Amino acid sequence: MGKIVHIEEAVYTHEYLWRSSTYLLNNAENSEADYRQLAPSLLLAFLAYEACINFLGHVLSPELWKAKKREI
């Protein structure tokens, strides 16, 4: 039988991705030579957007979200 796990803190993927994207963007803006951080920042922003949509779908309409996930 598996172990019981107690979670004390929730980590939201979309928030973590958004903060990472913002960090990279700020670094790129503060350093003229480090423009290579713009593409990863854009990618992380897109992933944060998708993760946020997934989170909101699960929270706002869990039954509809489960049905849509089964269709995929």
PDB file of N, H, CA, C and O in Angstrom:
ATOM      1  N   MET A   1       0.841  -1.175   0.000  1.00  0.00           N
ATOM      2  CA  MET A   1       0.000   0.000   0.000  1.00  0.00           C
ATOM      3  C   MET A   1       0.887   1.239   0.000  1.00  0.00           C
ATOM      4  O   MET A   1       1.970   1.233   0.585  1.00  0.00           O
ATOM      5  N   GLY A   2       0.425   2.308  -0.660  1.00  0.00           N
ATOM      6  H   GLY A   2      -0.455   2.313  -1.136  1.00  0.00           H
ATOM      7  CA  GLY A   2       1.206   3.531  -0.781  1.00  0.00           C
ATOM      8  C   GLY A   2       1.235   4.358   0.497  1.00  0.00           C
ATOM      9  O   GLY A   2       0.433   4.151   1.408  1.00  0.00           O
ATOM     10  N   LYS A   3       2.159   5.283   0.545  1.00  0.00           N
ATOM     11  H   LYS A   3       2.810   5.451  -0.195  1.00  0.00           H
ATOM     12  CA  LYS A   3       2.290   6.178   1.684  1.00  0.00           C
ATOM     13  C   LYS A   3       1.270   7.305   1.591  1.00  0.00           C
ATOM     14  O   LYS A   3       0.891   7.720   0.495  1.00  0.00           O
ATOM     15  N   ILE A   4       0.833   7.790   2.728  1.00  0.00           N
ATOM     16  H   ILE A   4       1.141   7.453   3.618  1.00  0.00           H
ATOM     17  CA  ILE A   4      -0.047   8.947   2.783  1.00  0.00           C
ATOM     18  C   ILE A   4       0.830  10.195   2.823  1.00  0.00           C
ATOM     19  O   ILE A   4       1.767  10.281   3.616  1.00  0.00           O
ATOM     20  N   VAL A   5       0.517  11.161   1.960  1.00  0.00           N
ATOM     21  H   VAL A   5      -0.244  11.092   1.316  1.00  0.00           H
ATOM     22  CA  VAL A   5       1.305  12.380   1.862  1.00  0.00           C
ATOM     23  C   VAL A   5       0.443  13.556   2.285  1.00  0.00           C
ATOM     24  O   VAL A   5      -0.708  13.671   1.864  1.00  0.00           O
ATOM     25  N   HIS A   6       0.990  14.419   3.108  1.00  0.00           N
ATOM     26  H   HIS A   6       1.925  14.326   3.450  1.00  0.00           H
ATOM     27  CA  HIS A   6       0.288  15.623   3.551  1.00  0.00           C
ATOM     28  C   HIS A   6       0.933  16.830   2.879  1.00  0.00           C
ATOM     29  O   HIS A   6       2.137  17.049   3.009  1.00  0.00           O
ATOM     30  N   ILE A   7       0.133  17.605   2.166  1.00  0.00           N
ATOM     31  H   ILE A   7      -0.845  17.427   2.060  1.00  0.00           H
ATOM     32  CA  ILE A   7       0.641  18.774   1.457  1.00  0.00           C
ATOM     33  C   ILE A   7       0.343  20.018   2.285  1.00  0.00           C
ATOM     34  O   ILE A   7      -0.801  20.261   2.669  1.00  0.00           O
ATOM     35  N   GLU A   8       1.377  20.798   2.555  1.00  0.00           N
ATOM     36  H   GLU A   8       2.306  20.601   2.243  1.00  0.00           H
ATOM     37  CA  GLU A   8       1.224  21.995   3.370  1.00  0.00           C
ATOM     38  C   GLU A   8       1.142  23.259   2.524  1.00  0.00           C
ATOM     39  O   GLU A   8       0.681  24.293   3.008  1.00  0.00           O
ATOM     40  N   GLU A   9       1.574  23.194   1.290  1.00  0.00           N
ATOM     41  H   GLU A   9       1.948  22.354   0.897  1.00  0.00           H
ATOM     42  CA  GLU A   9       1.638  24.388   0.469  1.00  0.00           C
ATOM     43  C   GLU A   9       1.257  24.021  -0.964  1.00  0.00           C
ATOM     44  O   GLU A   9       1.658  22.976  -1.476  1.00  0.00           O
ATOM     45  N   ALA A  10       0.491  24.881  -1.593  1.00  0.00           N
ATOM     46  H   ALA A  10       0.165  25.730  -1.177  1.00  0.00           H
ATOM     47  CA  ALA A  10       0.120  24.642  -2.985  1.00  0.00           C
ATOM     48  C   ALA A  10       1.077  25.405  -3.900  1.00  0.00           C
ATOM     49  O   ALA A  10       1.381  26.572  -3.652  1.00  0.00           O
ATOM     50  N   VAL A  11       1.545  24.753  -4.943  1.00  0.00           N
ATOM     51  H   VAL A  11       1.298  23.805  -5.145  1.00  0.00           H
ATOM     52  CA  VAL A  11       2.403  25.399  -5.932  1.00  0.00           C
ATOM     53  C   VAL A  11       1.616  25.447  -7.235  1.00  0.00           C
ATOM     54  O   VAL A  11       1.197  24.417  -7.762  1.00  0.00           O
ATOM     55  N   TYR A  12       1.426  26.633  -7.733  1.00  0.00           N
ATOM     56  H   TYR A  12       1.767  27.470  -7.305  1.00  0.00           H
ATOM     57  CA  TYR A  12       0.680  26.813  -8.974  1.00  0.00           C
ATOM     58  C   TYR A  12       1.665  26.932 -10.130  1.00  0.00           C
ATOM     59  O   TYR A  12       2.500  27.835 -10.164  1.00  0.00           O
ATOM     60  N   THR A  13       1.553  26.025 -11.055  1.00  0.00           N
ATOM     61  H   THR A  13       0.875  25.291 -11.027  1.00  0.00           H
ATOM     62  CA  THR A  13       2.489  25.976 -12.183  1.00  0.00           C
ATOM     63  C   THR A  13       2.471  27.269 -12.974  1.00  0.00           C
ATOM     64  O   THR A  13       3.527  27.784 -13.342  1.00  0.00           O
ATOM     65  N   HIS A  14       1.279  27.805 -13.241  1.00  0.00           N
ATOM     66  H   HIS A  14       0.422  27.387 -12.941  1.00  0.00           H
ATOM     67  CA  HIS A  14       1.193  29.019 -14.051  1.00  0.00           C
ATOM     68  C   HIS A  14       1.894  30.197 -13.368  1.00  0.00           C
ATOM     69  O   HIS A  14       2.509  31.022 -14.044  1.00  0.00           O
ATOM     70  N   GLU A  15       1.810  30.284 -12.055  1.00  0.00           N
ATOM     71  H   GLU A  15       1.311  29.613 -11.506  1.00  0.00           H
ATOM     72  CA  GLU A  15       2.472  31.377 -11.345  1.00  0.00           C
ATOM     73  C   GLU A  15       3.994  31.228 -11.401  1.00  0.00           C
ATOM     74  O   GLU A  15       4.714  32.205 -11.607  1.00  0.00           O
ATOM     75  N   TYR A  16       4.468  30.011 -11.218  1.00  0.00           N
ATOM     76  H   TYR A  16       3.883  29.217 -11.051  1.00  0.00           H
ATOM     77  CA  TYR A  16       5.907  29.748 -11.280  1.00  0.00           C
ATOM     78  C   TYR A  16       6.454  30.079 -12.673  1.00  0.00           C
ATOM     79  O   TYR A  16       7.507  30.705 -12.794  1.00  0.00           O
ATOM     80  N   LEU A  17       5.744  29.663 -13.715  1.00  0.00           N
ATOM     81  H   LEU A  17       4.889  29.154 -13.616  1.00  0.00           H
ATOM     82  CA  LEU A  17       6.173  29.945 -15.084  1.00  0.00           C
ATOM     83  C   LEU A  17       6.145  31.436 -15.381  1.00  0.00           C
ATOM     84  O   LEU A  17       7.041  31.961 -16.042  1.00  0.00           O
ATOM     85  N   TRP A  18       5.107  32.119 -14.889  1.00  0.00           N
ATOM     86  H   TRP A  18       4.379  31.692 -14.352  1.00  0.00           H
ATOM     87  CA  TRP A  18       4.995  33.557 -15.149  1.00  0.00           C
ATOM     88  C   TRP A  18       6.130  34.324 -14.466  1.00  0.00           C
ATOM     89  O   TRP A  18       6.699  35.248 -15.049  1.00  0.00           O
ATOM     90  N   ARG A  19       6.454  33.940 -13.234  1.00  0.00           N
ATOM     91  H   ARG A  19       5.991  33.190 -12.761  1.00  0.00           H
ATOM     92  CA  ARG A  19       7.557  34.606 -12.529  1.00  0.00           C
ATOM     93  C   ARG A  19       8.885  34.351 -13.232  1.00  0.00           C
ATOM     94  O   ARG A  19       9.726  35.247 -13.303  1.00  0.00           O
ATOM     95  N   SER A  20       9.081  33.160 -13.743  1.00  0.00           N
ATOM     96  H   SER A  20       8.397  32.432 -13.685  1.00  0.00           H
ATOM     97  CA  SER A  20      10.312  32.846 -14.478  1.00  0.00           C
ATOM     98  C   SER A  20      10.398  33.664 -15.757  1.00  0.00           C
ATOM     99  O   SER A  20      11.464  34.172 -16.105  1.00  0.00           O
ATOM    100  N   SER A  21       9.283  33.789 -16.450  1.00  0.00           N
ATOM    101  H   SER A  21       8.417  33.376 -16.167  1.00  0.00           H
ATOM    102  CA  SER A  21       9.243  34.579 -17.675  1.00  0.00           C
ATOM    103  C   SER A  21       9.551  36.043 -17.390  1.00  0.00           C
ATOM    104  O   SER A  21      10.309  36.678 -18.123  1.00  0.00           O
ATOM    105  N   THR A  22       8.965  36.572 -16.332  1.00  0.00           N
ATOM    106  H   THR A  22       8.349  36.056 -15.737  1.00  0.00           H
ATOM    107  CA  THR A  22       9.200  37.967 -15.960  1.00  0.00           C
ATOM    108  C   THR A  22      10.657  38.196 -15.577  1.00  0.00           C
ATOM    109  O   THR A  22      11.244  39.218 -15.932  1.00  0.00           O
ATOM    110  N   TYR A  23      11.234  37.246 -14.856  1.00  0.00           N
ATOM    111  H   TYR A  23      10.756  36.416 -14.568  1.00  0.00           H
ATOM    112  CA  TYR A  23      12.639  37.350 -14.463  1.00  0.00           C
ATOM    113  C   TYR A  23      13.544  37.428 -15.698  1.00  0.00           C
ATOM    114  O   TYR A  23      14.432  38.278 -15.771  1.00  0.00           O
ATOM    115  N   LEU A  24      13.312  36.536 -16.662  1.00  0.00           N
ATOM    116  H   LEU A  24      12.591  35.846 -16.602  1.00  0.00           H
ATOM    117  CA  LEU A  24      14.131  36.541 -17.882  1.00  0.00           C
ATOM    118  C   LEU A  24      13.934  37.830 -18.679  1.00  0.00           C
ATOM    119  O   LEU A  24      14.892  38.383 -19.219  1.00  0.00           O
ATOM    120  N   LEU A  25      12.705  38.300 -18.750  1.00  0.00           N
ATOM    121  H   LEU A  25      11.927  37.851 -18.311  1.00  0.00           H
ATOM    122  CA  LEU A  25      12.430  39.533 -19.485  1.00  0.00           C
ATOM    123  C   LEU A  25      13.132  40.718 -18.830  1.00  0.00           C
ATOM    124  O   LEU A  25      13.727  41.542 -19.523  1.00  0.00           O
ATOM    125  N   ASN A  26      13.070  40.812 -17.511  1.00  0.00           N
ATOM    126  H   ASN A  26      12.586  40.142 -16.948  1.00  0.00           H
ATOM    127  CA  ASN A  26      13.741  41.907 -16.810  1.00  0.00           C
ATOM    128  C   ASN A  26      15.253  41.846 -17.008  1.00  0.00           C
ATOM    129  O   ASN A  26      15.898  42.881 -17.174  1.00  0.00           O
ATOM    130  N   ASN A  27      15.815  40.654 -16.991  1.00  0.00           N
ATOM    131  H   ASN A  27      15.291  39.813 -16.855  1.00  0.00           H
ATOM    132  CA  ASN A  27      17.255  40.514 -17.246  1.00  0.00           C
ATOM    133  C   ASN A  27      17.613  40.957 -18.654  1.00  0.00           C
ATOM    134  O   ASN A  27      18.636  41.610 -18.862  1.00  0.00           O
ATOM    135  N   ALA A  28      16.781  40.608 -19.615  1.00  0.00           N
ATOM    136  H   ALA A  28      15.950  40.077 -19.446  1.00  0.00           H
ATOM    137  CA  ALA A  28      17.052  40.990 -21.006  1.00  0.00           C
ATOM    138  C   ALA A  28      16.925  42.498 -21.191  1.00  0.00           C
ATOM    139  O   ALA A  28      17.693  43.096 -21.945  1.00  0.00           O
ATOM    140  N   GLU A  29      15.961  43.120 -20.507  1.00  0.00           N
ATOM    141  H   GLU A  29      15.337  42.634 -19.894  1.00  0.00           H
ATOM    142  CA  GLU A  29      15.780  44.570 -20.633  1.00  0.00           C
ATOM    143  C   GLU A  29      16.911  45.340 -19.965  1.00  0.00           C
ATOM    144  O   GLU A  29      17.286  46.415 -20.433  1.00  0.00           O
ATOM    145  N   ASN A  30      17.456  44.809 -18.883  1.00  0.00           N
ATOM    146  H   ASN A  30      17.152  43.935 -18.502  1.00  0.00           H
ATOM    147  CA  ASN A  30      18.514  45.504 -18.138  1.00  0.00           C
ATOM    148  C   ASN A  30      19.894  45.305 -18.735  1.00  0.00           C
ATOM    149  O   ASN A  30      20.838  45.995 -18.349  1.00  0.00           O
ATOM    150  N   SER A  31      20.028  44.383 -19.661  1.00  0.00           N
ATOM    151  H   SER A  31      19.262  43.823 -19.975  1.00  0.00           H
ATOM    152  CA  SER A  31      21.323  44.108 -20.262  1.00  0.00           C
ATOM    153  C   SER A  31      21.158  44.102 -21.776  1.00  0.00           C
ATOM    154  O   SER A  31      20.492  43.227 -22.329  1.00  0.00           O
ATOM    155  N   GLU A  32      21.763  45.074 -22.441  1.00  0.00           N
ATOM    156  H   GLU A  32      22.304  45.785 -21.992  1.00  0.00           H
ATOM    157  CA  GLU A  32      21.616  45.180 -23.893  1.00  0.00           C
ATOM    158  C   GLU A  32      22.202  43.978 -24.615  1.00  0.00           C
ATOM    159  O   GLU A  32      21.695  43.584 -25.665  1.00  0.00           O
ATOM    160  N   ALA A  33      23.249  43.395 -24.076  1.00  0.00           N
ATOM    161  H   ALA A  33      23.661  43.714 -23.223  1.00  0.00           H
ATOM    162  CA  ALA A  33      23.924  42.291 -24.753  1.00  0.00           C
ATOM    163  C   ALA A  33      23.225  40.952 -24.538  1.00  0.00           C
ATOM    164  O   ALA A  33      23.540  39.979 -25.222  1.00  0.00           O
ATOM    165  N   ASP A  34      22.292  40.888 -23.608  1.00  0.00           N
ATOM    166  H   ASP A  34      22.036  41.679 -23.052  1.00  0.00           H
ATOM    167  CA  ASP A  34      21.681  39.600 -23.279  1.00  0.00           C
ATOM    168  C   ASP A  34      20.279  39.470 -23.875  1.00  0.00           C
ATOM    169  O   ASP A  34      19.335  39.102 -23.174  1.00  0.00           O
ATOM    170  N   TYR A  35      20.147  39.766 -25.143  1.00  0.00           N
ATOM    171  H   TYR A  35      20.914  40.064 -25.712  1.00  0.00           H
ATOM    172  CA  TYR A  35      18.870  39.659 -25.845  1.00  0.00           C
ATOM    173  C   TYR A  35      18.434  38.215 -26.031  1.00  0.00           C
ATOM    174  O   TYR A  35      17.278  37.963 -26.372  1.00  0.00           O
ATOM    175  N   ARG A  36      19.347  37.249 -25.812  1.00  0.00           N
ATOM    176  H   ARG A  36      20.286  37.454 -25.535  1.00  0.00           H
ATOM    177  CA  ARG A  36      19.009  35.836 -25.999  1.00  0.00           C
ATOM    178  C   ARG A  36      18.005  35.333 -24.972  1.00  0.00           C
ATOM    179  O   ARG A  36      17.480  34.228 -25.117  1.00  0.00           O
ATOM    180  N   GLN A  37      17.730  36.118 -23.943  1.00  0.00           N
ATOM    181  H   GLN A  37      18.156  37.015 -23.826  1.00  0.00           H
ATOM    182  CA  GLN A  37      16.750  35.717 -22.943  1.00  0.00           C
ATOM    183  C   GLN A  37      15.323  36.091 -23.356  1.00  0.00           C
ATOM    184  O   GLN A  37      14.372  35.732 -22.662  1.00  0.00           O
ATOM    185  N   LEU A  38      15.161  36.791 -24.452  1.00  0.00           N
ATOM    186  H   LEU A  38      15.934  37.082 -25.017  1.00  0.00           H
ATOM    187  CA  LEU A  38      13.822  37.184 -24.895  1.00  0.00           C
ATOM    188  C   LEU A  38      13.009  35.988 -25.385  1.00  0.00           C
ATOM    189  O   LEU A  38      11.827  35.877 -25.061  1.00  0.00           O
ATOM    190  N   ALA A  39      13.619  35.094 -26.159  1.00  0.00           N
ATOM    191  H   ALA A  39      14.580  35.185 -26.423  1.00  0.00           H
ATOM    192  CA  ALA A  39      12.890  33.931 -26.677  1.00  0.00           C
ATOM    193  C   ALA A  39      12.450  32.989 -25.553  1.00  0.00           C
ATOM    194  O   ALA A  39      11.294  32.564 -25.551  1.00  0.00           O
ATOM    195  N   PRO A  40      13.322  32.646 -24.598  1.00  0.00           N
ATOM    196  CA  PRO A  40      12.855  31.805 -23.488  1.00  0.00           C
ATOM    197  C   PRO A  40      11.773  32.492 -22.655  1.00  0.00           C
ATOM    198  O   PRO A  40      10.863  31.834 -22.149  1.00  0.00           O
ATOM    199  N   SER A  41      11.872  33.808 -22.515  1.00  0.00           N
ATOM    200  H   SER A  41      12.610  34.342 -22.926  1.00  0.00           H
ATOM    201  CA  SER A  41      10.849  34.543 -21.765  1.00  0.00           C
ATOM    202  C   SER A  41       9.498  34.442 -22.465  1.00  0.00           C
ATOM    203  O   SER A  41       8.470  34.247 -21.817  1.00  0.00           O
ATOM    204  N   LEU A  42       9.505  34.574 -23.775  1.00  0.00           N
ATOM    205  H   LEU A  42      10.340  34.733 -24.301  1.00  0.00           H
ATOM    206  CA  LEU A  42       8.265  34.465 -24.543  1.00  0.00           C
ATOM    207  C   LEU A  42       7.690  33.048 -24.455  1.00  0.00           C
ATOM    208  O   LEU A  42       6.480  32.876 -24.311  1.00  0.00           O
ATOM    209  N   LEU A  43       8.540  32.055 -24.541  1.00  0.00           N
ATOM    210  H   LEU A  43       9.523  32.195 -24.659  1.00  0.00           H
ATOM    211  CA  LEU A  43       8.096  30.669 -24.435  1.00  0.00           C
ATOM    212  C   LEU A  43       7.479  30.397 -23.065  1.00  0.00           C
ATOM    213  O   LEU A  43       6.416  29.782 -22.977  1.00  0.00           O
ATOM    214  N   LEU A  44       8.129  30.847 -22.003  1.00  0.00           N
ATOM    215  H   LEU A  44       8.992  31.347 -22.074  1.00  0.00           H
ATOM    216  CA  LEU A  44       7.593  30.643 -20.662  1.00  0.00           C
ATOM    217  C   LEU A  44       6.286  31.403 -20.459  1.00  0.00           C
ATOM    218  O   LEU A  44       5.403  30.925 -19.747  1.00  0.00           O
ATOM    219  N   ALA A  45       6.147  32.575 -21.071  1.00  0.00           N
ATOM    220  H   ALA A  45       6.864  32.964 -21.649  1.00  0.00           H
ATOM    221  CA  ALA A  45       4.894  33.324 -20.972  1.00  0.00           C
ATOM    222  C   ALA A  45       3.764  32.541 -21.641  1.00  0.00           C
ATOM    223  O   ALA A  45       2.651  32.491 -21.117  1.00  0.00           O
ATOM    224  N   PHE A  46       4.042  31.932 -22.789  1.00  0.00           N
ATOM    225  H   PHE A  46       4.946  31.972 -23.215  1.00  0.00           H
ATOM    226  CA  PHE A  46       3.030  31.119 -23.466  1.00  0.00           C
ATOM    227  C   PHE A  46       2.638  29.909 -22.617  1.00  0.00           C
ATOM    228  O   PHE A  46       1.457  29.587 -22.488  1.00  0.00           O
ATOM    229  N   LEU A  47       3.642  29.246 -22.040  1.00  0.00           N
ATOM    230  H   LEU A  47       4.601  29.508 -22.144  1.00  0.00           H
ATOM    231  CA  LEU A  47       3.366  28.085 -21.189  1.00  0.00           C
ATOM    232  C   LEU A  47       2.591  28.484 -19.936  1.00  0.00           C
ATOM    233  O   LEU A  47       1.740  27.731 -19.465  1.00  0.00           O
ATOM    234  N   ALA A  48       2.883  29.666 -19.398  1.00  0.00           N
ATOM    235  H   ALA A  48       3.575  30.279 -19.781  1.00  0.00           H
ATOM    236  CA  ALA A  48       2.147  30.166 -18.230  1.00  0.00           C
ATOM    237  C   ALA A  48       0.691  30.426 -18.599  1.00  0.00           C
ATOM    238  O   ALA A  48      -0.214  30.137 -17.817  1.00  0.00           O
ATOM    239  N   TYR A  49       0.469  30.971 -19.788  1.00  0.00           N
ATOM    240  H   TYR A  49       1.204  31.206 -20.424  1.00  0.00           H
ATOM    241  CA  TYR A  49      -0.897  31.226 -20.258  1.00  0.00           C
ATOM    242  C   TYR A  49      -1.671  29.914 -20.388  1.00  0.00           C
ATOM    243  O   TYR A  49      -2.814  29.817 -19.943  1.00  0.00           O
ATOM    244  N   GLU A  50      -1.055  28.924 -20.990  1.00  0.00           N
ATOM    245  H   GLU A  50      -0.126  29.004 -21.351  1.00  0.00           H
ATOM    246  CA  GLU A  50      -1.715  27.627 -21.156  1.00  0.00           C
ATOM    247  C   GLU A  50      -1.986  26.967 -19.803  1.00  0.00           C
ATOM    248  O   GLU A  50      -3.055  26.394 -19.590  1.00  0.00           O
ATOM    249  N   ALA A  51      -1.024  27.049 -18.900  1.00  0.00           N
ATOM    250  H   ALA A  51      -0.156  27.514 -19.073  1.00  0.00           H
ATOM    251  CA  ALA A  51      -1.206  26.468 -17.566  1.00  0.00           C
ATOM    252  C   ALA A  51      -2.319  27.182 -16.808  1.00  0.00           C
ATOM    253  O   ALA A  51      -3.064  26.553 -16.056  1.00  0.00           O
ATOM    254  N   CYS A  52      -2.432  28.484 -17.002  1.00  0.00           N
ATOM    255  H   CYS A  52      -1.827  28.995 -17.613  1.00  0.00           H
ATOM    256  CA  CYS A  52      -3.496  29.248 -16.346  1.00  0.00           C
ATOM    257  C   CYS A  52      -4.865  28.844 -16.885  1.00  0.00           C
ATOM    258  O   CYS A  52      -5.819  28.709 -16.119  1.00  0.00           O
ATOM    259  N   ILE A  53      -4.965  28.653 -18.188  1.00  0.00           N
ATOM    260  H   ILE A  53      -4.190  28.763 -18.810  1.00  0.00           H
ATOM    261  CA  ILE A  53      -6.227  28.196 -18.793  1.00  0.00           C
ATOM    262  C   ILE A  53      -6.605  26.823 -18.228  1.00  0.00           C
ATOM    263  O   ILE A  53      -7.766  26.588 -17.893  1.00  0.00           O
ATOM    264  N   ASN A  54      -5.632  25.925 -18.124  1.00  0.00           N
ATOM    265  H   ASN A  54      -4.690  26.116 -18.396  1.00  0.00           H
ATOM    266  CA  ASN A  54      -5.899  24.596 -17.559  1.00  0.00           C
ATOM    267  C   ASN A  54      -6.356  24.694 -16.109  1.00  0.00           C
ATOM    268  O   ASN A  54      -7.290  24.005 -15.697  1.00  0.00           O
ATOM    269  N   PHE A  55      -5.699  25.547 -15.344  1.00  0.00           N
ATOM    270  H   PHE A  55      -4.940  26.106 -15.678  1.00  0.00           H
ATOM    271  CA  PHE A  55      -6.062  25.727 -13.934  1.00  0.00           C
ATOM    272  C   PHE A  55      -7.473  26.293 -13.801  1.00  0.00           C
ATOM    273  O   PHE A  55      -8.270  25.787 -13.011  1.00  0.00           O
ATOM    274  N   LEU A  56      -7.787  27.332 -14.564  1.00  0.00           N
ATOM    275  H   LEU A  56      -7.139  27.743 -15.205  1.00  0.00           H
ATOM    276  CA  LEU A  56      -9.114  27.947 -14.481  1.00  0.00           C
ATOM    277  C   LEU A  56     -10.203  26.995 -14.943  1.00  0.00           C
ATOM    278  O   LEU A  56     -11.287  26.966 -14.361  1.00  0.00           O
ATOM    279  N   GLY A  57      -9.932  26.219 -15.978  1.00  0.00           N
ATOM    280  H   GLY A  57      -9.052  26.242 -16.452  1.00  0.00           H
ATOM    281  CA  GLY A  57     -10.910  25.233 -16.427  1.00  0.00           C
ATOM    282  C   GLY A  57     -11.209  24.214 -15.355  1.00  0.00           C
ATOM    283  O   GLY A  57     -12.361  23.831 -15.156  1.00  0.00           O
ATOM    284  N   HIS A  58     -10.183  23.777 -14.669  1.00  0.00           N
ATOM    285  H   HIS A  58      -9.246  24.088 -14.831  1.00  0.00           H
ATOM    286  CA  HIS A  58     -10.359  22.796 -13.599  1.00  0.00           C
ATOM    287  C   HIS A  58     -11.107  23.390 -12.401  1.00  0.00           C
ATOM    288  O   HIS A  58     -11.928  22.710 -11.787  1.00  0.00           O
ATOM    289  N   VAL A  59     -10.829  24.646 -12.069  1.00  0.00           N
ATOM    290  H   VAL A  59     -10.162  25.199 -12.568  1.00  0.00           H
ATOM    291  CA  VAL A  59     -11.443  25.275 -10.895  1.00  0.00           C
ATOM    292  C   VAL A  59     -12.874  25.726 -11.170  1.00  0.00           C
ATOM    293  O   VAL A  59     -13.762  25.500 -10.347  1.00  0.00           O
ATOM    294  N   LEU A  60     -13.107  26.359 -12.313  1.00  0.00           N
ATOM    295  H   LEU A  60     -12.386  26.543 -12.981  1.00  0.00           H
ATOM    296  CA  LEU A  60     -14.407  26.960 -12.596  1.00  0.00           C
ATOM    297  C   LEU A  60     -15.459  25.965 -13.057  1.00  0.00           C
ATOM    298  O   LEU A  60     -16.640  26.126 -12.752  1.00  0.00           O
ATOM    299  N   SER A  61     -15.048  24.954 -13.780  1.00  0.00           N
ATOM    300  H   SER A  61     -14.088  24.824 -14.028  1.00  0.00           H
ATOM    301  CA  SER A  61     -16.008  23.987 -14.306  1.00  0.00           C
ATOM    302  C   SER A  61     -15.376  22.595 -14.349  1.00  0.00           C
ATOM    303  O   SER A  61     -15.041  22.097 -15.424  1.00  0.00           O
ATOM    304  N   PRO A  62     -15.213  21.972 -13.187  1.00  0.00           N
ATOM    305  CA  PRO A  62     -14.481  20.697 -13.156  1.00  0.00           C
ATOM    306  C   PRO A  62     -15.139  19.575 -13.952  1.00  0.00           C
ATOM    307  O   PRO A  62     -14.436  18.777 -14.572  1.00  0.00           O
ATOM    308  N   GLU A  63     -16.453  19.494 -13.951  1.00  0.00           N
ATOM    309  H   GLU A  63     -17.024  20.142 -13.448  1.00  0.00           H
ATOM    310  CA  GLU A  63     -17.123  18.411 -14.691  1.00  0.00           C
ATOM    311  C   GLU A  63     -16.954  18.588 -16.198  1.00  0.00           C
ATOM    312  O   GLU A  63     -16.653  17.630 -16.909  1.00  0.00           O
ATOM    313  N   LEU A  64     -17.146  19.805 -16.678  1.00  0.00           N
ATOM    314  H   LEU A  64     -17.390  20.583 -16.100  1.00  0.00           H
ATOM    315  CA  LEU A  64     -16.943  20.079 -18.102  1.00  0.00           C
ATOM    316  C   LEU A  64     -15.486  19.841 -18.477  1.00  0.00           C
ATOM    317  O   LEU A  64     -15.207  19.289 -19.542  1.00  0.00           O
ATOM    318  N   TRP A  65     -14.560  20.246 -17.626  1.00  0.00           N
ATOM    319  H   TRP A  65     -14.787  20.694 -16.761  1.00  0.00           H
ATOM    320  CA  TRP A  65     -13.141  20.069 -17.898  1.00  0.00           C
ATOM    321  C   TRP A  65     -12.766  18.597 -17.978  1.00  0.00           C
ATOM    322  O   TRP A  65     -11.971  18.210 -18.835  1.00  0.00           O
ATOM    323  N   LYS A  66     -13.325  17.771 -17.103  1.00  0.00           N
ATOM    324  H   LYS A  66     -13.971  18.085 -16.407  1.00  0.00           H
ATOM    325  CA  LYS A  66     -13.049  16.331 -17.148  1.00  0.00           C
ATOM    326  C   LYS A  66     -13.576  15.731 -18.457  1.00  0.00           C
ATOM    327  O   LYS A  66     -12.922  14.886 -19.068  1.00  0.00           O
ATOM    328  N   ALA A  67     -14.752  16.173 -18.876  1.00  0.00           N
ATOM    329  H   ALA A  67     -15.283  16.859 -18.380  1.00  0.00           H
ATOM    330  CA  ALA A  67     -15.329  15.667 -20.119  1.00  0.00           C
ATOM    331  C   ALA A  67     -14.470  16.055 -21.313  1.00  0.00           C
ATOM    332  O   ALA A  67     -14.260  15.246 -22.217  1.00  0.00           O
ATOM    333  N   LYS A  68     -13.975  17.277 -21.324  1.00  0.00           N
ATOM    334  H   LYS A  68     -14.145  17.934 -20.590  1.00  0.00           H
ATOM    335  CA  LYS A  68     -13.123  17.738 -22.433  1.00  0.00           C
ATOM    336  C   LYS A  68     -11.786  16.995 -22.457  1.00  0.00           C
ATOM    337  O   LYS A  68     -11.258  16.685 -23.525  1.00  0.00           O
ATOM    338  N   LYS A  69     -11.252  16.715 -21.280  1.00  0.00           N
ATOM    339  H   LYS A  69     -11.681  16.966 -20.412  1.00  0.00           H
ATOM    340  CA  LYS A  69      -9.975  15.984 -21.212  1.00  0.00           C
ATOM    341  C   LYS A  69     -10.138  14.558 -21.738  1.00  0.00           C
ATOM    342  O   LYS A  69      -9.212  14.015 -22.341  1.00  0.00           O
ATOM    343  N   ARG A  70     -11.303  13.947 -21.518  1.00  0.00           N
ATOM    344  H   ARG A  70     -12.056  14.388 -21.029  1.00  0.00           H
ATOM    345  CA  ARG A  70     -11.538  12.584 -22.016  1.00  0.00           C
ATOM    346  C   ARG A  70     -11.632  12.559 -23.534  1.00  0.00           C
ATOM    347  O   ARG A  70     -11.290  11.555 -24.160  1.00  0.00           O
ATOM    348  N   GLU A  71     -12.093  13.653 -24.131  1.00  0.00           N
ATOM    349  H   GLU A  71     -12.371  14.468 -23.623  1.00  0.00           H
ATOM    350  CA  GLU A  71     -12.207  13.718 -25.600  1.00  0.00           C
ATOM    351  C   GLU A  71     -10.852  13.715 -26.287  1.00  0.00           C
ATOM    352  O   GLU A  71     -10.734  13.270 -27.428  1.00  0.00           O
ATOM    353  N   ILE A  72      -9.852  14.198 -25.614  1.00  0.00           N
ATOM    354  H   ILE A  72      -9.948  14.559 -24.686  1.00  0.00           H
ATOM    355  CA  ILE A  72      -8.520  14.329 -26.219  1.00  0.00           C
ATOM    356  C   ILE A  72      -7.845  13.033 -26.319  1.00  0.00           C
ATOM    357  O   ILE A  72      -6.715  12.960 -26.803  1.00  0.00           O
TER     358      ILE A  72
END
